[in-house]
Amino acid sequence: MRFAILGRLVVTDGDREIDPGPPRNRAVLAHLLVEADRVVDVDVLIDQVWRGAPTPGTTASVHVTMSRLRKQLRPADGSPSPIVTQAPGYRLAVARDDVDALRFTDLVDGARTLAAEGATERARHQLDEALSLWRGQPLADVRSEVVQAEAARLSAHWLAAVELGAELDLLLGRHAELADRLALVAAAHPLREGLQGSLITALYRHGRQSEALELYERTRRVLAEELGVDPGPELQRLYARVLRHDPSLAWTPEPAARPVVVDPAPAPATASGGGSRPAAPLVGRLPERRRAAAALDRAASGETAGLALFGESGIGKTRLTEEVADLAAQRGFDVVWSRCQDGGGTPAFWPWSQALEGLTAVRGRPRVAAATEGRGRAAAALLPGPDAGPAVGLAQHQRVVLFDAVAAVLSDLARERPVCLVLEDLQWADADSVDLLDYLLAATHEVPLLVVVTVRDPDESPLSEGRRVLASVTRQAHVERVQLSGLDPAAVQEICAARLGRPVTEEAARRLHRRTSGNPFFLGELVRLLADEGIDRQRAVTEVPASVQAVLERRYRHLDSSTRELLSAAAVVGRTVDVGVLGEVVERSPLALADDLDRAVTAGVLVPHPDGPGTWSFTHALVQEALLAATGPMRRAALHARVAEVLERRLGDAPDAAPALAYHHRSAGAVGDPEKAARFSLVAAASARRRAAPREAERHCRDALAVLVGRSGPGVAQLEREARRQLAGLLTMTLGYDTSAQAIHRTRTQGLVEGPPAAPDGARDDDQADARPKMTGGVAVALAANDLPAAELLVSEMEQAAERWDDTTLRLSADHARGQVLVLRGRLRAGMDQFTAAVRLLDDDAGDVDFSLFIQNPRASAPAWQAMALSLLGDVGAGDAAAERAFAAARAADDRYTTAMIHYLESWRALFLQRPERSLVCATTAVAMAEELLLPKLAALVRHPQGAATARLGQVEEGLATILDAHATLQQVAPGDLLSHLLLGMIAEVEALAGRDDDADRTALRALSEGRRTGERVYQPAVHLLRAQIARRRGEPAAVVRETLMAGLAVAADQEAELFAERLRTELAALDDA
């Protein structure tokens, strides 16, 4: 299936064109295509397509639309639709070659590389292939802010490709055809000086000098009228060469090795870090300052407050943050700064490690160490140096333990003295750090804590992570969301006058405002440039270069080649640069770098970093990006390889250095070492796992696999095996009840579950280590999906492996999982025996068990399931004793996820035993814990027994509403077969209590049908009993009622379910008495 967006949206499946449907369907599909093969958050779709805040109604509408769109896009060959459900939204699983925009981008990038290598003819041929894909305005039939931003980006990329093509044609001597072909494009884009320059050259070479001169004059007038500027230096020099018939303009065939250097398509800008207050006062921003002050007031009064500042790069987020930080410091707050870094080269939870390190510097190590005792113990894992705590586990509930520990530490310290925590450039944070922030804001309330975050405007890039981050952070009611836009002309005039040291006219300020849109960074760069170059007063405030990129390039032009080369290398090293590292990269001593660094500081490119002598930072991320863009791809790759070599020599295999080493080795591409890139990616993944950052670890594993594609050899095979082993463990260990059992995740995980190696006795230890997470995780996924046949098959393989290796962990897991399968199938006695064996093993051999492989602590879950089986068998006293043991084990384990699950199981057992009060207490506790742990699926499951218990206690309508809403929610977050028989049976019972016998009977029939389909039969006797009671109330013949009761008794006898059998016999006796 192919998708075309370079024009109107077109979908084809072979020769068949597919109509996505109405405009909303097309808009949704367009958003998925803009983020091809990346998850689009449901909240983003609601914001952009439904144009509103998320509500249950809009969320349901999104799912309905997705369901219809998925059906529309089902391939003719019967393969699955490319739209897959993946938390927190949806993903379009599509190859790059199947989306014309991605294919276009890849072809243009390839042409640039070929051009830089001097392969002009091949570059032109590849560029022609790319331009042939262009059909007009991208996504012309779809309206959305994100889509319009993507269309603008693609259009800019197309123009850059046309400019590249013109440069290549001039090198190839095709000026005659270029003079005619380029005229229309140049006329449509008169402000593109590159296009005009190429056309002037082509006209001149074709003997049309007068037309070339006329074109220059026309371009000069347009620039003056539209922007108030003169043509740039390059165009002015070209004009002079045309006037004097400069021989260099004539075309001469040259060797193909001569490279063409062309500017790439404009890349989104990035925002800077801050933290040290500049001398200049803050201009303007009165409404924003008032809202920020209100947030500070709330925090000062003892209420946790959040302040989210967002806007485009350079708009002044950091400057306003510095103002807030100064005010907070004046009011007695301890202010701690933390910055996220671009490029993926930092460990998971990096901003939180910085924050805790900053608090340690302010409060002292002993005080912070005291805060990390007790509830805050797990936060010690994020502290640097010798105080770092033990490794943190991977499962979702253990991550939440870490999150809660960080919240506890911050709360403890803030109660002693207020804290202002600044997290800058959050759009670059790892996903786990964002989750931690979301938890902190949700779980912390009456604490004098102000959290200030800055996020780059999501609209700057359609693929930006900023939108998801912003939606996550600002969902809390106590977070103030402040969008920063450009300064008004009056503020622009004030800034310019202050920086130039002389008055600036209103007209000049308006022109600068139009050119910069009031962006303070762009404005400052322009004013600085004009002041530095000493342009006369009349032109100083009107000669604005065509873009900020041009401003930065003009600044670099004043630097000599040695300094520019050094800055290119520094840009590859990173935003912050250690002089020792930089010196080794360029093979120069720190002393030899001194003059170049001083010139870079004078030019406003670098500034000393507050970390201390020997460390420098770029003044703005835009400066670093501009330097990277101006560095050829091959040189950039070679520099990455060199940086990786230097860092590896300096830092060795230190886990904290692994992300940076992996990043540089990967970025080196063909000139780098792919095996090292994979190896350091895996070290980074292991480090992220220890820091309870599974998504970051998964990203590193996938990076390792990606860099090994197409490689061969023993080292590659070993690395791929290790990457897949780690990835299997990550996916299976996190796919329990804490995430939706969605098809795409099941497929990805079960594809890695290969069963036990077919090895003889004495198999290698690493085979056993590989098999454990694959098997335990695979069974967990199958059970979470209610795929009982798959679970039984995997349990059999696990039992064989446990026997072969004499593995206590696998034996315990097999006993537990088989017991669960048997109980759900209604084979209660056999299931109870399995759980009894598991409990006995825990009593005798617990020291040999690796408990980290279990999503729930089996010390608690095994007796809890044993209690369920015993109670259904009719031994209620023994069941109660087993339940008490389960609760005691959960308390001892201090594991809230396990505790939530034990309460969930007990809520069902209490319902079966007709103890609605206990069921309601347990269910309510479990719901609260599930919501606290951010587990929507578990919360929806537990609200089923909660609703049933509420109804049995007399609040029937409330109970019915609760259970129906829970079932609808469950179908949204985890559609599938999960406990469908039991859940439907309980819904039918509540419908009957509400007097809706017809609905109840239909639901009961569905429950029986689902039981036959899935093999889940544990609640069948109770469903038969309910249908018999409904039949009696309807006045149906006694023979019909008796037949239904006898069917239930037969099932109960087969299951040995004495608890239900006794009730069926009582109902039968009442029928006979009647």
N, C-alpha and C positions, 0 to 999 in steps of 0.2 A: 504494500500500500504506500502511495506517494502523496506528499502534501506540497502544494505550491502556494506561496504567499507573496511572491514578487509580482504583484498585480492583484487581481481579485483572488479570494480564497478558493482553491480548487483541490478536491480530493479524488484520487483515482485508484482503482483496484484493477490492475491489468489494463484492459481496454475500456473498463467500465468507469464512468464518472459517478461519484457518490454525492448526493445532496445532503449536507449536514443538517438541513432543516431550517427552522425559522431564525430570525436575526439573533436571538439570545443564544441558540445553539452555536451559531457561527462565532459569536463573541467569545463564548467559553472555549471553543476549539482553538480560536486564535490565541488566547492566553496560554493554553497548553503548548501550542506551537512556539510561542515566544520563549517559553521555558522548556523546550524540547528535552525529554529524558530527565527533567528535574521536577521535583514535587511543587505543585502550586497549592498553597494553603487555601482551605475553604473560605477563611475570612477575607483573603485577598480577592477571591472571586466575588464574594458578596459585596465587597467595597467597590470593585471596578465594574461588575456587570449588573448587579442588582442595585447598586448605588445606595447602600445603606449600611447600618450597623447590623452585626449578626443577631438574629433572633431564631427561636425554634422554627418559625415558619419559613424564613429565608433559607435556613440551613437545610430543611427538608426539601425545599424547592431546588436547591443545588443538587441534592442527591437524585431527585427525580429527573432533572435535566441531564445529569451524567448518565443515568441509566438509559434514557432514550438515546443519547448521543452514542453510548457504547453499542447499542443495537444497530444504529445507523452505520457505524464504522466496523461492523463485523465482516471480515474478509469472506469472499465467495468460497474459498477452499475449506471453510469451517474452522480455521485457526482462531485463537482468541482475539478479541478486540484489543487494539494497542492501548486503550485507556485502562489503566490499572489503579486500584485504590491503594494509597500508601499514606500513612499518617504523616502530616496532619491534613492531607487533602488528596489530590489526584496527580498522576504522572502519565504523560504520553510516552510510552516505550517505543522509540523509533530510532532507526539508524540515521547518522548524519547525512548519508547519501540519499535518503528518502525525503529530505526536506530541502527544497530548492535554495532557501536562504542560507542554510548551513553549507550546502554544496558550493554555493556562490562564494561564501567567505573562505572556505578551504582552498578553492581554486585561485582566488585573488591573493591569498597569503602565499600560496605556492609560487605564483607568478612573481611576487615581490622577492622571494628567496632566489629564484632563478635569475632575476634581473640583477640582484646584488652580487651573484656569482659570475655575471657576465654572459649568461646564456640568453641573449636578447631574443633570438628567434623563438626559442622554446617558451620563453616567458610570454611573448606576444600571442602565441598559439593557445597557451593555457588561459590567458586573459580573455581571448575571443570566446572560448568555451564558457567562461564565467558570464560574460556579458550577454551571451545568447539566452541565458536563463531569465533575463530581465524582461518583464512584460508590462511594466508601468508602475504607478504608485503602489507600494506594498500594502496589502490588506485594505485595498481601496473600498471594499464593501463592508468594513467593520469599523465601528466607532467605540473608542475607549481610550482613556488617557495612556495606559500602558501600551496599547497597540499603536497609538499615534507616536509615542516616544520611540517605539521600535521601528516604525516606518521612517521616522526622521533619521534614526541611526543608520538604517539600511540605505536610505537615499544618500546620506553623506558618504557611506562606504562606496556606493555606486559612482558618485562623483569622483572620489579618490581613485577608483579603478579607471575611469575615463581619463583622468589626468595621467595616470601611469601609462595607459595605452598611448596617449599622445607623445609622451617622452620616448617610449619605445619606438613608435613610428618614426620619430625624428632621427633616432639612432640608426634605424634601418633604411633611411633615405626615402620614406614614403610621404614626403611633404606635399606632393601634388594632391593625392587623394585625401590627406589629412586636412588640407586647406578648405576643401568643400565639406567634408564630413563633420568637422569640428565646429563649423560656423554656427549651426543651430543651437548646439549645446552651450557654446560660449555666450551666445546672445541671451539664452534663458538664464544664465548665471553670471551676470556682468561683474559681480563682486569677487569672483574667483580669479585672483590674479594669476594663478598657475595656468588655468585654461587660456586666459587671454595671452599670456606669454608664449605658450606653445603655438597658438594660432598665429600670432605675430611672426614667429620664427618660420612657420610653414608658409605663410603668405610671402615673406621676403625671399625664401629659397625658391619659391615657385615663380619669381619674377614679378610679384605684385606688391612692390615697395610702397606705393602710394596708399594702397588699402591697409597695409601693415601700420603705416603712420596714422591713418585715420582711426584705426581701431585703438591705438594707444591713446589718442586724444579723446575718443569717446569713453574709454575706460577711466581716464583721468577725471572727466567731467562727472561721471556717475559716482565715483568715489568721493569727490568733493561735495556733491549735492546730497548724497545719501548718508555719508559718514563724516563729512568734514575733514577728510584726510587726503594726502597726496598718495600716488602709487608708491609701493614699497621699493627699497633700494634695488632689488633684483630686476624689477620691471623698468625702473629708471635707467639702469645700466644697459638693459637690452635695447631700449629706445635710442640711447646714445650710439650703440653699436650699429643699429640700423641706419641712423643718420650718416655715419661716417663710412658705411659699407665695410665694416670690420671683416677681414678675411676669415676670422674664426667662426663666423656665422655660416659659411659655406659647408655643405655636407661632404665629408670625406669618409669612405669606407674604412673602418678601423677594426682591429682584431676583436673577436667576440669576448675577449677577456675583460674589456673595459666595463666596469660595473656601472649600473645606474642607481643612484641614491634618490629615493623618493620618500616623501613623508607618508606614513601610514594614515589610514582613516582616523579621524579624531577619536581619542579614547576618553571615557568618562573621567572627570577629574576626581581627586580625592581630597579629604580634609586633613588639616594639620593637627598635631598635638599641641598642648599648651601647658600651662602650669605656672609660669612666671609672669607676673603682671607687668605689661608694658607701661612706659611712663605716660603715654598719651591717654587723655580721658576718653571714656566711652561716649561716642556721639550717637544721639537718637535712641531708638529702642525703648521709648518710655512705656508703651503698653506691655511689651515683653518683660521689662524690668519689674513692673508692678506685679505681674503674675508670678514671676520668680520670687519676688519678695514675699508674696502670700504663701508660697510653698515653704519658704524659710520660716515664716511666722508659725505655721502649723508644726513644723519640726521643733522649733524652740519651745512651743507650748507642751511638748511631750507626745506629739502624735507623729507617727512615721509618715513621711511625705516623699513623693517622687516628683522629679522634674525632668521631662524628656524634651530636649531641644533638637529639632531637626530642620534641615535645610540643605541647600546645595553646597558643594565644596567652596570654602573661602567666604561663606556668607556671614561668618562672625559667631559661630556656635562656641568656639573656644574662648573668644573674647568675652562674651556674655557669661560663660561659665566662670571665667576668672573674676568677673565682677561679683557673681554670687558667692564664690569661694571667699573673696575678701570680706564681704558682708558677714558671712558665716563666721569667719575667724574673729572679726570684731565683736561678735556676740558670744564668743566663748566656745565655738565648735572646734574640734580637731578636724582639719581638712586633709584628706588622703586622696591622691590622684592615682589613677590607673589607666593605661592606654592599651588598646588593642592594636595589633600590628597586621598589615596586609601581607599576603604572600604565603600564608600557611606554614611559616617557619617557626612557630612558637608552640610550646606544649599546651595540652588541654588545661583549661581553667587558669590560663596565664594571667588575665586581668585580676582574678581573685587572689592569686599568689602575690601579685604586686600590692594589692590592697592590704593584705595581711602583713606583708613586709613593711609597708608604710606605717601601719598601726604599731608594729613592733618598734619601729624607730621613734615614734611619738610617745608611746606609753611605756616602753621598756620591755625587754624580753621576759622578765619574771612575771609582769602583769599579764601579758598576752598568754604566757604559758599557763597561768592560773585559769584564764578564760577557756583554755582548751581542755580543761578537765571536765569530767562528768558528761553532760549532754553535748558539750562542744569538742569532745575528744577527737572525733573523726576529722575535724578541721585541721588538726596538726599535720595531716598529710599534705596540705597545701603550703605549709611554711617552708621557706628555703633553709638550707644549711643543716646543721646537726640536730636542730629541733624538729625536723620533718618527722611526721608520724608514720605509722605502719601503712602498708598498702591497703587500699580500700577495695572492696569487692565490686563485681560488675553488675549484679542484678539490679533491677529498677529500685527495689526497696532499699538496697544498700546505697544507691546513689542518693536517695532521698535522706538517708541517714546523714550522708555528707552534707547535703543541702541544709538540713536542719541544724547540723553542727555549726556551719558558717553563720546561720541566722542567730544561733545561740551566742556565739562569740561576739558578733556585732551588737546584739542586744545588751549583753553584759557590759561591754565597754561603753556603749552609748548611755546606759543608765548612770554610769559613773560620771561621764562628761559627754555632752552631745557630740555626734560625729556627722561630718559631711563627707560622703563618699562620692567621688567623681569617676565615672567610667566613660572614657572618651572613645569615639569611633567604634561604637558597638556593632556596626554593620560588619566589621571584620572579626568579631568574636567567634570562637567556636560555638557550635550549637549547644553544647553542654553548659557553657558559661551563661548563655542566655536563659537556659532552663533554670539554672541556679538563681539568677536574678528574678525570674518570674516567681519562683518559690518564695524568695526572700520578701518580695513585695506583697505576696498573698498571705504569708504566715506571720508577718511582723506588723504590729499595730501600735500599741501605746508605748512607743519608745522614741526618744528624741533623736531620730535618725533621718537625715536628708540624703536621698540618693539622686544624684544628677547624672543623666546619661546624655550623650550626644550621638546622633545617628544621621548619617548622610541621607539627603532627600532621596527616597526610593524612586522617584520619577526620573532621576538622573540616568538610570539604567534599567531597562525592562527586566533584566536578569538579576537585579539587585536583591541581596539578602535583606536589605534594609527594611523593606515593607513587612516581611514576616517578623523581623525583630521589633519593629515599631508597634505592630499589632499586638505582639506578645507583651511588651512592656507596658503599654498604655491601656490594657484591658482592666487594670485595677482602678477603682473609683478614686483613690487618693493619689493618683499620678497626674500631674498637670502636664498636658501636651502643648508645647509651644512651637509653632512653625515660624522660622525666621525667613523673611523675604528681603529683597533689596532695600537699601536705604533710599529715602526720597531725595529729590534734587537739592533741597535745602541742606540736608546732612552731607550730601556729596560736596556741595560748595564749601561747607565748613571744614571738611576734612582736607580738601585740596588746598585751601588757603593756609591751613595750619602747616601742612607738609611743605608747601612751596615757599612759605614765608612772605607771601604777598597776596593782595586781593585777587579774587577770581570772579569774573562776571557771571551773571545768572545764565546767559546764553551758553557760555563755555561749560558751566556746570551741567546744564541740560543736555549738551552734546555728550559729555562724559557719562552722564547717567544713562542716556540712550544706548551708548556703546557697551557699558558694563552692567546694565540693569541694576545698578546700585550695589553690586557685589563688592564688599570692602577689600577683599584680597586683590581682585582684578584692578580695582581703582588704585589701590596702593602701589601695585606693580607699575601701572601706567605713569602715575605721578612720579614715582621714584626714577623711572627710566628717563622721563622728560627732564627732571632736575639734574640727573647725572650727566646727561648729554649736553646740557647747557643750551637748549634750544631757546630762541628769543621769546620774549614775554607773549607776543601776539600768537605764536604758534604752539607755545608750550602746553596750552590747555586744549588744543584742537587737533593736534597731530596724533591720532590714536591708531596704533597698528591694527591690522585686520583681525587679530585674535590674540589671546593671552599667550598662546604658543609662540606667536611671532614676537611678543614682548620678551619672552624668556630667551628665545633664540638670538634676539638682538643684544641681549645682555651677554650671552656667551661669546658673541662675536668679538667683544673687547678683550677676551681672555686668550692667551696664546695656546698653541696646540698642546703643549705639555699639560697645562692646567685642565683643558677640556678632556683630554684622555684620562687624567686622574679622576675627574668628576664622573666620567662614564663608568669607570671601575667602581667608584664609591656608590653610585646609584645601583649597581648590581649587588653590592654587599648588603645594602638595606637602607632604611630610613635613618638609622643611627649607625655610625661607622667608628670602629676602633682603629686608631692610626697604625697600631702594630700590624693588625690584619691587613689593612689597606696597603701598607708598605710591602708586606710579603707578596700580596697579589700582583703588584706592579714591579716587584723586585727592586725597590728603592728603600733606603734607610729613612727612618722618621725625620732625621735632620734634612735629608734631601727633599722631603715633602714640604718642608716648612714654608718656603716661598710660595709654592702653588696653593697651599691651604690658606695662607694669608690673603692671597689674591682672591680666592673663592669667598672668603669672609667679607672682604672689601666690596665684592660684587653683590653681596647679599644672597649668596647661594648656600653657604654653610654658616652655622653658628656653633659655638662651644656647647656641648651637652652638659646639663647640670650634674651628671653622674661623676664628673671629675675630669682632670687633665687627660688628654690623649683620646677623648671621645668627642665626636662631632655629629651634628644632625643637620639634615637639610631643613631650610627655613620653612618649607611647606611640602606636603606630599606632591603637589602639582609640579614643583621644581624637580623632584626625583623622577616623576613620570615623564616629564618632558625630556630629560636627559636619556632615559631608557628608550623613548620613542626615537630619539635622534641617533641611537647606536644601532648599527647594522645587526641583523639577526645572527650572522655567523660570529661576529665579534662578541655579541652579547652571550651566546652559548659558550664560547671559549672562556669568557670571563667567569661565568657560572662554574665551569669546570675548575678553573683556577681557585676560585673562592672555596669550593668544596674541598680541594686538596689542602689549602691552607688551614681551614677550620678543622679538618680531620687530623692534621698533624698537631694542631694546638690542643684540641679538645678530646681526641681519641674517641672512645665508645661511650662517653658519658650520656646517659639516657636523655638528659635535658637538652643536649646538643643535637640529638637525632633528628628532630623535625627540621631544623635548619639545614643539616647535612643532606637529608633526603630531598628537601626542596631544591637545593643548588645542584645536586647530582641529577635530579629529574630535569631541571631547566637547562642543563647542559646538552640535552638531546643527543644528537648523533656524535658529538665530540666528547661525550661523557662516558661514564662507566655504568651501564644499566644494572649490573649485578649489585654494585654498591648502592645505587639509588633504591633498589628493592630491599637490600639488607637494612639500610638505615630507616626505610619506611616501616619495616617490621619491628625494629627496635622502638621507633616512635609509637607504633601501635601497642606494643607491650607496655610502654610507659603510660599511655593513655588508659589502658585497661586498669592498671594499678591505681590510677587517679580517678577511677569510676567515671570514665568518659567513653562509653561504648560507641557513640556515633563518631567521635573523633578517631577512635581506634579502627572502626570500620573503614573510614575514609583512607587512613594510611594503608590498610590491607589492600583496598581496591587500587590505590596508587601503585603499590608494589606489583600487583597483577598486571596493571596496565603497562608498566614499563618493561615487563617481561614478554609481552606479546611479540610473536615472531622470532624470539630468541630460542636457542637450543644449547644443549650441553649439560653435563652433570650438575654444575653449579646452579644453572637456571632451574633444572628439574627440582633440585632440593629446595630452592627458594620458593618456587611456585607451590610445592607441597606444604611448606611451612605457612605461606600466605593463606592457602585454602584451609589449612587446619585451624589457624587463628580465626579466619572469617567464619568457618563453621561453628566454632565455639561461641563467637560473638553473637551470631544470628540466633542460634538455638538457645543460648542462655538468656537472651533478652526476649524471646518470643514465648512468653508464658501468658498468664492472665493479666499481665501488665500492659500488653499492647493488643491491638486488634489482630485476630487470626485471619489476615487478609491473604488472598490467593497468591499475590506476587511474592510475599514473604515466605509463605509455605513452599512455593516452588523453588525459590532461591535456596532456602535452607535444606529442604529434602534432597535437592540436587547434590548437596555436599555430604549428605549422610550416606556413606557407602557401605555401612555394616562393618563387622569385624574383619580384619585382614585374614585371608585364607592362609594363615601361617601355621607351621608345625609347632609342637610343644617347644618351649624355649624361645618364643618369638621375641623380637627386640622390645625393649622398654618403651621406645618411642612409638611403636605400633599400638601398644596398650594405652599410652598417653593420648594418642590421636583418637582412639576408639571411644574413650570415656565421654568426652564432651559431645562427640557426634551422636552416640547412642542415647545418652540421657537427654540431650537436647532434642533429638528427633522424636523420642517418645513424648516429651513434654509438648511439642508442637502438635503431634497427632492427637493427644488427649485434649489439648485446648481447642482443636478443631472438631472434636467429637468423632474423629475418624477411628472407630474402634477396630475395624479389621487391620488397618495399617499399624495401629498401636500394638495389637496382638502379634503381628509379624515381627515388629521391631523388638518386642519383649522376648520373643523366642530366640532371636539372634543375640540379644543381650545375655540371656541365660547360658547360651552356648559359650560365649566369650568369658562369662564369669567362671564357668566350670574350667575352661581351658587355662585361664590365667590365675585361677583361685583368687579372684578379685572381689573383695568384700563390698566395695562401693557399687559395682555393677550388680552384685547379688541383691543388695538392699534395694537398689533402684528397680530391679526386675520384680522383686516381691511386691513392692509398693505399687508399681504400675499395673501388674497383672491383677492385683487385688482390686484396684480401681475399675479396671475393665470388667472384671467378673461381677462386681456389685452393680455397675450400671446395666449390665446385661441381665441382671436378676438372678445370678448364680450366687446367692448370698452366703451359703455355707462355705463354698470354695473360696469366695472372696475374703470371708472372715479368717479362714485358715492362712491365707497369704499375708494378711495384715498381722496376724498373730506371729507368724514367722518373722516378719519385719521387726516387730516390737522385740521379739526374743533376740534377734541379731543385734539390735541397738543396745540391749542390756549386756550382751556378752562381748561384742567386738566393735564397739563404737570408735575405739582408738584407731581402727584401720579404715575408717570411712572418710572420704574427702567430701565434706559437707558443702564446699563451695560450688559443687556441680548441681545442687538441688535448688530449685526456685523457692520451694517452701522447706523449712527445716523438718526433716522426716521424724525427728523426735516428737514433734507435735502432730504432724499430719497423719502419721501412721496410726496412732491411737484414736485420732478423731474419726478416720474412716472405719476403724475397728468398732468404735462406738456406734456408728451408723448401721453397720452390718448386724451387730449384736441386737440392737433395738428392733430392727426389722424382723429378725429371727424370733423375736418375742422375749428375749432375755434382757429386759429393760434395766434391771439392777446392774448387771455386768456392763451394759452400755453406758449407764450413768458414771460408773467407776472409770471406764476408759475415757470418757469425755473429760472428767476431772483431771486425769493424767495429761491429756492433751493440753488443757489450759495451763496446767502447771509448767509443762515443758515450754509452752509459748512464752510464758512470763520469764522463765529462766533464760531463754534464748534472746530476749530483748529485741525481737525482730518484728517490727510492726506489720510487715506484709504477711508473715506467717500468722501473726495474731489476728489480722483481718480475715484471713482464710479460715481459721479455726472458728471464729464467730460466724462466718458465712455457713460453714457446714453444720454448726450447731443450730443455726436458725432453721434449717431444713429438718433436722432431726426432731427439734422441738415441735415443728408443725406436724410431722408424722405422728408424734406422741400426743397430739392435741394439747399442747402447752403453749397457747398463743402469746401469753405474757412474756415468757422466756424467749420465744422466737422473736418478738418485737424488740426486746432489749438487745439481743445479739445482732439482729439485722441492722438496727439503728446505729449501733457501735461500729459495725463493719462498713456501713455506708459512709459514716463520718471519716473513718480511717482511709477508705478508698479515695474519697475526695481530697483528703489531705495529701495522700500519696500521688495525686494526679493520675488516677487509674479509672478512666470513665467506663471501661468495659466491666470491671469488677463492680463498680458502683451500680451500673444498670442491672447486673445479675442479682446483686443482693437486694435491690428494691423489689424484686419479685416476692420473696418470702416476707419482706417488710409489708408490702401491700396486702398479702394474704392474711398475715397476722392482724393487721389493722382491721380488715373486714371481719375476721372471726371474733374480734373484740367488740363488734357492734357498729363500728364506723364504716359501713359497707361501701357507700358511694366514694368516700375518700380512699378506701383501700382499692376499689376498682380503678379509680383514676390513677393511683400510684402504679399499680401493676401494668395497666395498659400503656401508660407513658414510659415505664421502664422497658417494656417489650419493644416499643417503637424506637426508643433510643438505642437499644441493643442491636436492632436491625441496621441502624445507621452506622454505629461504630464497629460492629463485628457481625456483618451478615453471614449467615451460614447455619450449620446444624447444631450449634453448641447447646447441649442439654434441651433440645427442642421438645422432646417428649414430656419431660418433667415440667418445663415452664408452661407449656400449653395445658397440661393437666391441671396445674394450679390456677391458671387464668380461668379455665372452665369452672372450677369450684367457686371462685369469687363471683363470676357471672351468675351462677346459680344462686348464691347468697343474695345477689342483688335482684333476684326475681326474673332474670332474663334467661329462662330455661331453653328457649330455642337457640339463642346464641351459645349457651353453655353446652348444649348437646352437639352443635356443629363443631365447637372448639374441642370437645372431648373426642369426637371422631377423628379430628385432625391429629390429636395427641396419639391415639392408637395407631393411626396410619404412619406417623413419624417414627413411632417405636418399631413398627415392622420394617421400615425402610433403613433405619440406622442401627438396629439391633439393641437399642436402649429400651429396657423393659421394666426397670425397677419400680415404676409407679403405675404399671398397667392394672394391677388389682384394684387400686384406689379409683382409677378412672372408670373401670367397670361398675364399681359400687356407686359412683356419682351418676352414671347413666341410668342405673336401675332406679335410683331415688327420683330422678327427673321423670322417668317413665311412670312411676307410681303417682307423682303429682299431676301428671297429665291425664291420669285415669286410663292408661293403656291396660290391656288384658293382663291378668296375673301371670299367665304363661310366658308372656314376653318379658315381664320383670324377672321371673324365675330364671329364664334362659340367660339373661344378662348376668344375674348373680352367680349362676353356676359357672359361666365362662370366667368370671373373676375368681371364683374359688379354685377352678382348675389351674389358673395361672399362679395363684398364691400357693397352692400345694406344690406345684412344680418348682417354685422359687423357695419353698419352705418359709414364706413370708407370713409367719404366725400373727404378726401384728395386724396385717390387713385381713387375714383369713378369719380372725375372730370377729371383726366388724362385719364381714360379709355373712358369716353364720348368724349373727344377731339380726341383721336385716332380713335374712331368709326366714328366721323364726317369726319375726314380726309379720311378714307376708303370710305365713301359714296361719298365724293367729287371726289375721283379718279375714 
